[in-house]
Amino acid sequence: MNLWNQHDLFVMDTREKMVLLKEEFDKKNGIEIKDYHKKLNNFLDRKLKKQSELIFKQQLILPLFFLYLQKRKV
């Protein structure tokens, strides 16, 4: 499995976690609360901060890595 496929699987897994956490948040707090989106975003940030930072870093590093490899081969 190549790096891009692993990255895609990691992103899909994180998205599934987000959906489950959103359902958990809705069940606990409801959707009719004041500042719903702000509170939901804060909740998701607390729970998925490490995964989102890793995804961001991978999306920056992977293209640069492949560009570097292409440059070396030329």
PyMOL Python script that loads the backbone (N, CA, C, O; Angstrom):
from pymol import cmd

cmd.read_pdbstr("""\
ATOM      1  N   MET A   1       0.861  -1.169   0.000  1.00  0.00           N
ATOM      2  CA  MET A   1       0.000   0.000   0.000  1.00  0.00           C
ATOM      3  C   MET A   1       0.910   1.236   0.000  1.00  0.00           C
ATOM      4  O   MET A   1       1.851   1.331   0.787  1.00  0.00           O
ATOM      5  N   ASN A   2       0.614   2.153  -0.877  1.00  0.00           N
ATOM      6  CA  ASN A   2       1.472   3.326  -0.954  1.00  0.00           C
ATOM      7  C   ASN A   2       1.068   4.380   0.080  1.00  0.00           C
ATOM      8  O   ASN A   2       0.053   4.244   0.762  1.00  0.00           O
ATOM      9  N   LEU A   3       1.874   5.418   0.178  1.00  0.00           N
ATOM     10  CA  LEU A   3       1.655   6.453   1.192  1.00  0.00           C
ATOM     11  C   LEU A   3       0.341   7.194   1.009  1.00  0.00           C
ATOM     12  O   LEU A   3      -0.330   7.528   1.985  1.00  0.00           O
ATOM     13  N   TRP A   4      -0.029   7.453  -0.251  1.00  0.00           N
ATOM     14  CA  TRP A   4      -1.281   8.182  -0.494  1.00  0.00           C
ATOM     15  C   TRP A   4      -2.481   7.360  -0.051  1.00  0.00           C
ATOM     16  O   TRP A   4      -3.427   7.907   0.516  1.00  0.00           O
ATOM     17  N   ASN A   5      -2.459   6.064  -0.298  1.00  0.00           N
ATOM     18  CA  ASN A   5      -3.576   5.208   0.132  1.00  0.00           C
ATOM     19  C   ASN A   5      -3.673   5.171   1.650  1.00  0.00           C
ATOM     20  O   ASN A   5      -4.769   5.226   2.209  1.00  0.00           O
ATOM     21  N   GLN A   6      -2.530   5.079   2.315  1.00  0.00           N
ATOM     22  CA  GLN A   6      -2.535   5.088   3.781  1.00  0.00           C
ATOM     23  C   GLN A   6      -3.085   6.405   4.307  1.00  0.00           C
ATOM     24  O   GLN A   6      -3.846   6.432   5.274  1.00  0.00           O
ATOM     25  N   HIS A   7      -2.694   7.488   3.667  1.00  0.00           N
ATOM     26  CA  HIS A   7      -3.188   8.805   4.077  1.00  0.00           C
ATOM     27  C   HIS A   7      -4.707   8.893   3.871  1.00  0.00           C
ATOM     28  O   HIS A   7      -5.423   9.389   4.740  1.00  0.00           O
ATOM     29  N   ASP A   8      -5.189   8.419   2.739  1.00  0.00           N
ATOM     30  CA  ASP A   8      -6.634   8.437   2.462  1.00  0.00           C
ATOM     31  C   ASP A   8      -7.404   7.612   3.487  1.00  0.00           C
ATOM     32  O   ASP A   8      -8.471   8.025   3.942  1.00  0.00           O
ATOM     33  N   LEU A   9      -6.873   6.458   3.851  1.00  0.00           N
ATOM     34  CA  LEU A   9      -7.533   5.628   4.855  1.00  0.00           C
ATOM     35  C   LEU A   9      -7.565   6.330   6.215  1.00  0.00           C
ATOM     36  O   LEU A   9      -8.560   6.263   6.937  1.00  0.00           O
ATOM     37  N   PHE A  10      -6.481   6.992   6.547  1.00  0.00           N
ATOM     38  CA  PHE A  10      -6.427   7.729   7.811  1.00  0.00           C
ATOM     39  C   PHE A  10      -7.449   8.867   7.819  1.00  0.00           C
ATOM     40  O   PHE A  10      -8.115   9.095   8.828  1.00  0.00           O
ATOM     41  N   VAL A  11      -7.573   9.574   6.705  1.00  0.00           N
ATOM     42  CA  VAL A  11      -8.547  10.666   6.600  1.00  0.00           C
ATOM     43  C   VAL A  11      -9.967  10.113   6.701  1.00  0.00           C
ATOM     44  O   VAL A  11     -10.809  10.700   7.381  1.00  0.00           O
ATOM     45  N   MET A  12     -10.239   9.007   6.045  1.00  0.00           N
ATOM     46  CA  MET A  12     -11.574   8.400   6.107  1.00  0.00           C
ATOM     47  C   MET A  12     -11.893   7.938   7.527  1.00  0.00           C
ATOM     48  O   MET A  12     -13.021   8.100   7.993  1.00  0.00           O
ATOM     49  N   ASP A  13     -10.917   7.370   8.210  1.00  0.00           N
ATOM     50  CA  ASP A  13     -11.122   6.929   9.584  1.00  0.00           C
ATOM     51  C   ASP A  13     -11.410   8.126  10.495  1.00  0.00           C
ATOM     52  O   ASP A  13     -12.278   8.052  11.365  1.00  0.00           O
ATOM     53  N   THR A  14     -10.693   9.209  10.297  1.00  0.00           N
ATOM     54  CA  THR A  14     -10.913  10.413  11.086  1.00  0.00           C
ATOM     55  C   THR A  14     -12.300  10.983  10.819  1.00  0.00           C
ATOM     56  O   THR A  14     -12.968  11.456  11.738  1.00  0.00           O
ATOM     57  N   ARG A  15     -12.732  10.939   9.564  1.00  0.00           N
ATOM     58  CA  ARG A  15     -14.078  11.433   9.230  1.00  0.00           C
ATOM     59  C   ARG A  15     -15.153  10.599   9.914  1.00  0.00           C
ATOM     60  O   ARG A  15     -16.144  11.139  10.406  1.00  0.00           O
ATOM     61  N   GLU A  16     -14.959   9.288   9.946  1.00  0.00           N
ATOM     62  CA  GLU A  16     -15.911   8.413  10.635  1.00  0.00           C
ATOM     63  C   GLU A  16     -15.965   8.741  12.125  1.00  0.00           C
ATOM     64  O   GLU A  16     -17.041   8.747  12.724  1.00  0.00           O
ATOM     65  N   LYS A  17     -14.810   9.013  12.719  1.00  0.00           N
ATOM     66  CA  LYS A  17     -14.775   9.403  14.128  1.00  0.00           C
ATOM     67  C   LYS A  17     -15.517  10.713  14.338  1.00  0.00           C
ATOM     68  O   LYS A  17     -16.219  10.883  15.335  1.00  0.00           O
ATOM     69  N   MET A  18     -15.358  11.647  13.390  1.00  0.00           N
ATOM     70  CA  MET A  18     -16.062  12.926  13.498  1.00  0.00           C
ATOM     71  C   MET A  18     -17.565  12.728  13.489  1.00  0.00           C
ATOM     72  O   MET A  18     -18.281  13.356  14.270  1.00  0.00           O
ATOM     73  N   VAL A  19     -18.046  11.868  12.622  1.00  0.00           N
ATOM     74  CA  VAL A  19     -19.490  11.618  12.541  1.00  0.00           C
ATOM     75  C   VAL A  19     -19.999  11.014  13.843  1.00  0.00           C
ATOM     76  O   VAL A  19     -21.050  11.413  14.344  1.00  0.00           O
ATOM     77  N   LEU A  20     -19.258  10.054  14.394  1.00  0.00           N
ATOM     78  CA  LEU A  20     -19.660   9.438  15.658  1.00  0.00           C
ATOM     79  C   LEU A  20     -19.631  10.443  16.808  1.00  0.00           C
ATOM     80  O   LEU A  20     -20.521  10.454  17.659  1.00  0.00           O
ATOM     81  N   LEU A  21     -18.593  11.290  16.823  1.00  0.00           N
ATOM     82  CA  LEU A  21     -18.513  12.300  17.876  1.00  0.00           C
ATOM     83  C   LEU A  21     -19.619  13.338  17.746  1.00  0.00           C
ATOM     84  O   LEU A  21     -20.134  13.818  18.756  1.00  0.00           O
ATOM     85  N   LYS A  22     -19.994  13.695  16.513  1.00  0.00           N
ATOM     86  CA  LYS A  22     -21.098  14.639  16.302  1.00  0.00           C
ATOM     87  C   LYS A  22     -22.403  14.047  16.820  1.00  0.00           C
ATOM     88  O   LYS A  22     -23.195  14.735  17.463  1.00  0.00           O
ATOM     89  N   GLU A  23     -22.618  12.767  16.535  1.00  0.00           N
ATOM     90  CA  GLU A  23     -23.825  12.107  17.032  1.00  0.00           C
ATOM     91  C   GLU A  23     -23.827  12.071  18.557  1.00  0.00           C
ATOM     92  O   GLU A  23     -24.867  12.281  19.182  1.00  0.00           O
ATOM     93  N   GLU A  24     -22.670  11.807  19.156  1.00  0.00           N
ATOM     94  CA  GLU A  24     -22.555  11.808  20.615  1.00  0.00           C
ATOM     95  C   GLU A  24     -22.854  13.193  21.184  1.00  0.00           C
ATOM     96  O   GLU A  24     -23.569  13.321  22.177  1.00  0.00           O
ATOM     97  N   PHE A  25     -22.307  14.222  20.554  1.00  0.00           N
ATOM     98  CA  PHE A  25     -22.539  15.600  20.993  1.00  0.00           C
ATOM     99  C   PHE A  25     -24.017  15.964  20.877  1.00  0.00           C
ATOM    100  O   PHE A  25     -24.588  16.553  21.795  1.00  0.00           O
ATOM    101  N   ASP A  26     -24.634  15.616  19.754  1.00  0.00           N
ATOM    102  CA  ASP A  26     -26.055  15.924  19.547  1.00  0.00           C
ATOM    103  C   ASP A  26     -26.925  15.212  20.570  1.00  0.00           C
ATOM    104  O   ASP A  26     -27.892  15.779  21.078  1.00  0.00           O
ATOM    105  N   LYS A  27     -26.577  13.974  20.869  1.00  0.00           N
ATOM    106  CA  LYS A  27     -27.348  13.197  21.830  1.00  0.00           C
ATOM    107  C   LYS A  27     -27.240  13.808  23.235  1.00  0.00           C
ATOM    108  O   LYS A  27     -28.213  13.839  23.988  1.00  0.00           O
ATOM    109  N   LYS A  28     -26.046  14.288  23.566  1.00  0.00           N
ATOM    110  CA  LYS A  28     -25.816  14.839  24.899  1.00  0.00           C
ATOM    111  C   LYS A  28     -26.377  16.256  25.043  1.00  0.00           C
ATOM    112  O   LYS A  28     -26.988  16.573  26.063  1.00  0.00           O
ATOM    113  N   ASN A  29     -26.177  17.107  24.039  1.00  0.00           N
ATOM    114  CA  ASN A  29     -26.529  18.527  24.152  1.00  0.00           C
ATOM    115  C   ASN A  29     -27.739  18.944  23.336  1.00  0.00           C
ATOM    116  O   ASN A  29     -28.349  19.973  23.628  1.00  0.00           O
ATOM    117  N   GLY A  30     -28.099  18.175  22.327  1.00  0.00           N
ATOM    118  CA  GLY A  30     -29.187  18.568  21.451  1.00  0.00           C
ATOM    119  C   GLY A  30     -28.688  19.540  20.390  1.00  0.00           C
ATOM    120  O   GLY A  30     -27.565  20.038  20.468  1.00  0.00           O
ATOM    121  N   ILE A  31     -29.531  19.801  19.399  1.00  0.00           N
ATOM    122  CA  ILE A  31     -29.110  20.697  18.320  1.00  0.00           C
ATOM    123  C   ILE A  31     -29.726  22.081  18.447  1.00  0.00           C
ATOM    124  O   ILE A  31     -29.434  22.965  17.643  1.00  0.00           O
ATOM    125  N   GLU A  32     -30.562  22.274  19.432  1.00  0.00           N
ATOM    126  CA  GLU A  32     -31.238  23.557  19.606  1.00  0.00           C
ATOM    127  C   GLU A  32     -30.565  24.421  20.663  1.00  0.00           C
ATOM    128  O   GLU A  32     -31.207  25.312  21.221  1.00  0.00           O
ATOM    129  N   ILE A  33     -29.286  24.181  20.953  1.00  0.00           N
ATOM    130  CA  ILE A  33     -28.596  24.972  21.963  1.00  0.00           C
ATOM    131  C   ILE A  33     -28.021  26.244  21.334  1.00  0.00           C
ATOM    132  O   ILE A  33     -27.815  26.315  20.123  1.00  0.00           O
ATOM    133  N   LYS A  34     -27.770  27.230  22.172  1.00  0.00           N
ATOM    134  CA  LYS A  34     -27.187  28.488  21.706  1.00  0.00           C
ATOM    135  C   LYS A  34     -25.745  28.246  21.277  1.00  0.00           C
ATOM    136  O   LYS A  34     -25.020  27.509  21.946  1.00  0.00           O
ATOM    137  N   ASP A  35     -25.321  28.847  20.184  1.00  0.00           N
ATOM    138  CA  ASP A  35     -23.960  28.705  19.636  1.00  0.00           C
ATOM    139  C   ASP A  35     -23.614  27.240  19.364  1.00  0.00           C
ATOM    140  O   ASP A  35     -22.527  26.771  19.702  1.00  0.00           O
ATOM    141  N   TYR A  36     -24.551  26.535  18.753  1.00  0.00           N
ATOM    142  CA  TYR A  36     -24.376  25.102  18.480  1.00  0.00           C
ATOM    143  C   TYR A  36     -23.093  24.817  17.697  1.00  0.00           C
ATOM    144  O   TYR A  36     -22.308  23.953  18.088  1.00  0.00           O
ATOM    145  N   HIS A  37     -22.877  25.533  16.606  1.00  0.00           N
ATOM    146  CA  HIS A  37     -21.729  25.249  15.739  1.00  0.00           C
ATOM    147  C   HIS A  37     -20.406  25.551  16.447  1.00  0.00           C
ATOM    148  O   HIS A  37     -19.435  24.811  16.291  1.00  0.00           O
ATOM    149  N   LYS A  38     -20.370  26.603  17.198  1.00  0.00           N
ATOM    150  CA  LYS A  38     -19.156  26.955  17.931  1.00  0.00           C
ATOM    151  C   LYS A  38     -18.826  25.881  18.964  1.00  0.00           C
ATOM    152  O   LYS A  38     -17.677  25.455  19.079  1.00  0.00           O
ATOM    153  N   LYS A  39     -19.832  25.446  19.711  1.00  0.00           N
ATOM    154  CA  LYS A  39     -19.616  24.419  20.732  1.00  0.00           C
ATOM    155  C   LYS A  39     -19.251  23.079  20.099  1.00  0.00           C
ATOM    156  O   LYS A  39     -18.401  22.355  20.618  1.00  0.00           O
ATOM    157  N   LEU A  40     -19.889  22.753  18.985  1.00  0.00           N
ATOM    158  CA  LEU A  40     -19.564  21.507  18.290  1.00  0.00           C
ATOM    159  C   LEU A  40     -18.128  21.541  17.773  1.00  0.00           C
ATOM    160  O   LEU A  40     -17.393  20.565  17.918  1.00  0.00           O
ATOM    161  N   ASN A  41     -17.727  22.659  17.172  1.00  0.00           N
ATOM    162  CA  ASN A  41     -16.362  22.771  16.675  1.00  0.00           C
ATOM    163  C   ASN A  41     -15.340  22.670  17.788  1.00  0.00           C
ATOM    164  O   ASN A  41     -14.302  22.032  17.614  1.00  0.00           O
ATOM    165  N   ASN A  42     -15.610  23.284  18.923  1.00  0.00           N
ATOM    166  CA  ASN A  42     -14.707  23.184  20.068  1.00  0.00           C
ATOM    167  C   ASN A  42     -14.614  21.749  20.568  1.00  0.00           C
ATOM    168  O   ASN A  42     -13.531  21.268  20.901  1.00  0.00           O
ATOM    169  N   PHE A  43     -15.746  21.074  20.617  1.00  0.00           N
ATOM    170  CA  PHE A  43     -15.784  19.678  21.048  1.00  0.00           C
ATOM    171  C   PHE A  43     -14.962  18.797  20.113  1.00  0.00           C
ATOM    172  O   PHE A  43     -14.167  17.975  20.569  1.00  0.00           O
ATOM    173  N   LEU A  44     -15.152  18.968  18.803  1.00  0.00           N
ATOM    174  CA  LEU A  44     -14.405  18.172  17.831  1.00  0.00           C
ATOM    175  C   LEU A  44     -12.919  18.509  17.863  1.00  0.00           C
ATOM    176  O   LEU A  44     -12.078  17.624  17.705  1.00  0.00           O
ATOM    177  N   ASP A  45     -12.596  19.770  18.064  1.00  0.00           N
ATOM    178  CA  ASP A  45     -11.183  20.163  18.167  1.00  0.00           C
ATOM    179  C   ASP A  45     -10.504  19.488  19.351  1.00  0.00           C
ATOM    180  O   ASP A  45      -9.368  19.025  19.245  1.00  0.00           O
ATOM    181  N   ARG A  46     -11.198  19.436  20.465  1.00  0.00           N
ATOM    182  CA  ARG A  46     -10.613  18.785  21.647  1.00  0.00           C
ATOM    183  C   ARG A  46     -10.384  17.294  21.405  1.00  0.00           C
ATOM    184  O   ARG A  46      -9.352  16.744  21.791  1.00  0.00           O
ATOM    185  N   LYS A  47     -11.343  16.657  20.769  1.00  0.00           N
ATOM    186  CA  LYS A  47     -11.274  15.205  20.589  1.00  0.00           C
ATOM    187  C   LYS A  47     -10.350  14.778  19.451  1.00  0.00           C
ATOM    188  O   LYS A  47      -9.721  13.723  19.534  1.00  0.00           O
ATOM    189  N   LEU A  48     -10.258  15.587  18.384  1.00  0.00           N
ATOM    190  CA  LEU A  48      -9.533  15.161  17.178  1.00  0.00           C
ATOM    191  C   LEU A  48      -8.360  16.073  16.822  1.00  0.00           C
ATOM    192  O   LEU A  48      -7.923  16.093  15.671  1.00  0.00           O
ATOM    193  N   LYS A  49      -7.856  16.810  17.772  1.00  0.00           N
ATOM    194  CA  LYS A  49      -6.791  17.765  17.487  1.00  0.00           C
ATOM    195  C   LYS A  49      -5.542  17.076  16.927  1.00  0.00           C
ATOM    196  O   LYS A  49      -4.968  17.544  15.943  1.00  0.00           O
ATOM    197  N   LYS A  50      -5.123  15.982  17.539  1.00  0.00           N
ATOM    198  CA  LYS A  50      -3.907  15.293  17.086  1.00  0.00           C
ATOM    199  C   LYS A  50      -4.065  14.733  15.679  1.00  0.00           C
ATOM    200  O   LYS A  50      -3.156  14.847  14.857  1.00  0.00           O
ATOM    201  N   GLN A  51      -5.220  14.126  15.397  1.00  0.00           N
ATOM    202  CA  GLN A  51      -5.452  13.571  14.071  1.00  0.00           C
ATOM    203  C   GLN A  51      -5.492  14.664  13.012  1.00  0.00           C
ATOM    204  O   GLN A  51      -4.936  14.494  11.926  1.00  0.00           O
ATOM    205  N   SER A  52      -6.140  15.778  13.313  1.00  0.00           N
ATOM    206  CA  SER A  52      -6.232  16.845  12.320  1.00  0.00           C
ATOM    207  C   SER A  52      -4.867  17.476  12.062  1.00  0.00           C
ATOM    208  O   SER A  52      -4.560  17.837  10.926  1.00  0.00           O
ATOM    209  N   GLU A  53      -4.048  17.614  13.099  1.00  0.00           N
ATOM    210  CA  GLU A  53      -2.692  18.140  12.895  1.00  0.00           C
ATOM    211  C   GLU A  53      -1.858  17.185  12.055  1.00  0.00           C
ATOM    212  O   GLU A  53      -1.088  17.618  11.198  1.00  0.00           O
ATOM    213  N   LEU A  54      -2.006  15.898  12.296  1.00  0.00           N
ATOM    214  CA  LEU A  54      -1.267  14.902  11.524  1.00  0.00           C
ATOM    215  C   LEU A  54      -1.693  14.915  10.057  1.00  0.00           C
ATOM    216  O   LEU A  54      -0.850  14.825   9.165  1.00  0.00           O
ATOM    217  N   ILE A  55      -2.983  15.024   9.808  1.00  0.00           N
ATOM    218  CA  ILE A  55      -3.481  15.095   8.430  1.00  0.00           C
ATOM    219  C   ILE A  55      -2.917  16.331   7.730  1.00  0.00           C
ATOM    220  O   ILE A  55      -2.478  16.252   6.583  1.00  0.00           O
ATOM    221  N   PHE A  56      -2.930  17.456   8.412  1.00  0.00           N
ATOM    222  CA  PHE A  56      -2.406  18.692   7.833  1.00  0.00           C
ATOM    223  C   PHE A  56      -0.922  18.546   7.487  1.00  0.00           C
ATOM    224  O   PHE A  56      -0.495  18.939   6.401  1.00  0.00           O
ATOM    225  N   LYS A  57      -0.146  17.989   8.396  1.00  0.00           N
ATOM    226  CA  LYS A  57       1.286  17.799   8.150  1.00  0.00           C
ATOM    227  C   LYS A  57       1.525  16.843   6.991  1.00  0.00           C
ATOM    228  O   LYS A  57       2.403  17.074   6.159  1.00  0.00           O
ATOM    229  N   GLN A  58       0.746  15.772   6.938  1.00  0.00           N
ATOM    230  CA  GLN A  58       0.901  14.813   5.839  1.00  0.00           C
ATOM    231  C   GLN A  58       0.570  15.456   4.498  1.00  0.00           C
ATOM    232  O   GLN A  58       1.241  15.188   3.501  1.00  0.00           O
ATOM    233  N   GLN A  59      -0.441  16.288   4.464  1.00  0.00           N
ATOM    234  CA  GLN A  59      -0.823  16.923   3.209  1.00  0.00           C
ATOM    235  C   GLN A  59       0.226  17.930   2.748  1.00  0.00           C
ATOM    236  O   GLN A  59       0.295  18.241   1.559  1.00  0.00           O
ATOM    237  N   LEU A  60       1.022  18.431   3.643  1.00  0.00           N
ATOM    238  CA  LEU A  60       2.126  19.305   3.255  1.00  0.00           C
ATOM    239  C   LEU A  60       3.375  18.519   2.866  1.00  0.00           C
ATOM    240  O   LEU A  60       4.054  18.861   1.898  1.00  0.00           O
ATOM    241  N   ILE A  61       3.668  17.484   3.612  1.00  0.00           N
ATOM    242  CA  ILE A  61       4.927  16.756   3.435  1.00  0.00           C
ATOM    243  C   ILE A  61       4.896  15.792   2.248  1.00  0.00           C
ATOM    244  O   ILE A  61       5.876  15.702   1.508  1.00  0.00           O
ATOM    245  N   LEU A  62       3.810  15.082   2.058  1.00  0.00           N
ATOM    246  CA  LEU A  62       3.765  14.076   0.986  1.00  0.00           C
ATOM    247  C   LEU A  62       4.028  14.660  -0.402  1.00  0.00           C
ATOM    248  O   LEU A  62       4.845  14.104  -1.135  1.00  0.00           O
ATOM    249  N   PRO A  63       3.382  15.740  -0.790  1.00  0.00           N
ATOM    250  CA  PRO A  63       3.686  16.295  -2.126  1.00  0.00           C
ATOM    251  C   PRO A  63       5.142  16.767  -2.249  1.00  0.00           C
ATOM    252  O   PRO A  63       5.778  16.593  -3.288  1.00  0.00           O
ATOM    253  N   LEU A  64       5.644  17.356  -1.185  1.00  0.00           N
ATOM    254  CA  LEU A  64       7.033  17.815  -1.222  1.00  0.00           C
ATOM    255  C   LEU A  64       7.999  16.644  -1.324  1.00  0.00           C
ATOM    256  O   LEU A  64       9.009  16.723  -2.023  1.00  0.00           O
ATOM    257  N   PHE A  65       7.694  15.579  -0.638  1.00  0.00           N
ATOM    258  CA  PHE A  65       8.522  14.382  -0.688  1.00  0.00           C
ATOM    259  C   PHE A  65       8.570  13.804  -2.107  1.00  0.00           C
ATOM    260  O   PHE A  65       9.638  13.449  -2.605  1.00  0.00           O
ATOM    261  N   PHE A  66       7.420  13.715  -2.737  1.00  0.00           N
ATOM    262  CA  PHE A  66       7.382  13.169  -4.096  1.00  0.00           C
ATOM    263  C   PHE A  66       8.038  14.109  -5.102  1.00  0.00           C
ATOM    264  O   PHE A  66       8.658  13.653  -6.063  1.00  0.00           O
ATOM    265  N   LEU A  67       7.907  15.409  -4.890  1.00  0.00           N
ATOM    266  CA  LEU A  67       8.616  16.354  -5.756  1.00  0.00           C
ATOM    267  C   LEU A  67      10.120  16.201  -5.594  1.00  0.00           C
ATOM    268  O   LEU A  67      10.868  16.263  -6.570  1.00  0.00           O
ATOM    269  N   TYR A  68      10.551  16.005  -4.376  1.00  0.00           N
ATOM    270  CA  TYR A  68      11.976  15.805  -4.123  1.00  0.00           C
ATOM    271  C   TYR A  68      12.473  14.537  -4.814  1.00  0.00           C
ATOM    272  O   TYR A  68      13.550  14.529  -5.411  1.00  0.00           O
ATOM    273  N   LEU A  69      11.688  13.476  -4.730  1.00  0.00           N
ATOM    274  CA  LEU A  69      12.086  12.225  -5.397  1.00  0.00           C
ATOM    275  C   LEU A  69      12.164  12.403  -6.904  1.00  0.00           C
ATOM    276  O   LEU A  69      13.077  11.878  -7.542  1.00  0.00           O
ATOM    277  N   GLN A  70      11.220  13.137  -7.482  1.00  0.00           N
ATOM    278  CA  GLN A  70      11.238  13.378  -8.923  1.00  0.00           C
ATOM    279  C   GLN A  70      12.461  14.181  -9.332  1.00  0.00           C
ATOM    280  O   GLN A  70      13.050  13.933 -10.384  1.00  0.00           O
ATOM    281  N   LYS A  71      12.831  15.116  -8.524  1.00  0.00           N
ATOM    282  CA  LYS A  71      13.998  15.936  -8.829  1.00  0.00           C
ATOM    283  C   LYS A  71      15.285  15.094  -8.797  1.00  0.00           C
ATOM    284  O   LYS A  71      16.185  15.289  -9.614  1.00  0.00           O
ATOM    285  N   ARG A  72      15.352  14.192  -7.877  1.00  0.00           N
ATOM    286  CA  ARG A  72      16.539  13.340  -7.751  1.00  0.00           C
ATOM    287  C   ARG A  72      16.675  12.388  -8.946  1.00  0.00           C
ATOM    288  O   ARG A  72      17.787  12.081  -9.373  1.00  0.00           O
ATOM    289  N   LYS A  73      15.557  11.931  -9.476  1.00  0.00           N
ATOM    290  CA  LYS A  73      15.593  10.974 -10.575  1.00  0.00           C
ATOM    291  C   LYS A  73      15.984  11.612 -11.896  1.00  0.00           C
ATOM    292  O   LYS A  73      16.460  10.924 -12.799  1.00  0.00           O
ATOM    293  N   VAL A  74      15.791  12.898 -12.020  1.00  0.00           N
ATOM    294  CA  VAL A  74      16.061  13.590 -13.291  1.00  0.00           C
ATOM    295  C   VAL A  74      17.525  13.800 -13.492  1.00  0.00           C
ATOM    296  O   VAL A  74      17.933  14.366 -14.506  1.00  0.00           O
TER     297      VAL A  74
END
""", "prot")
cmd.dss("prot")
cmd.show_as("cartoon", "prot")
cmd.util.cbc("prot")
cmd.orient("prot")
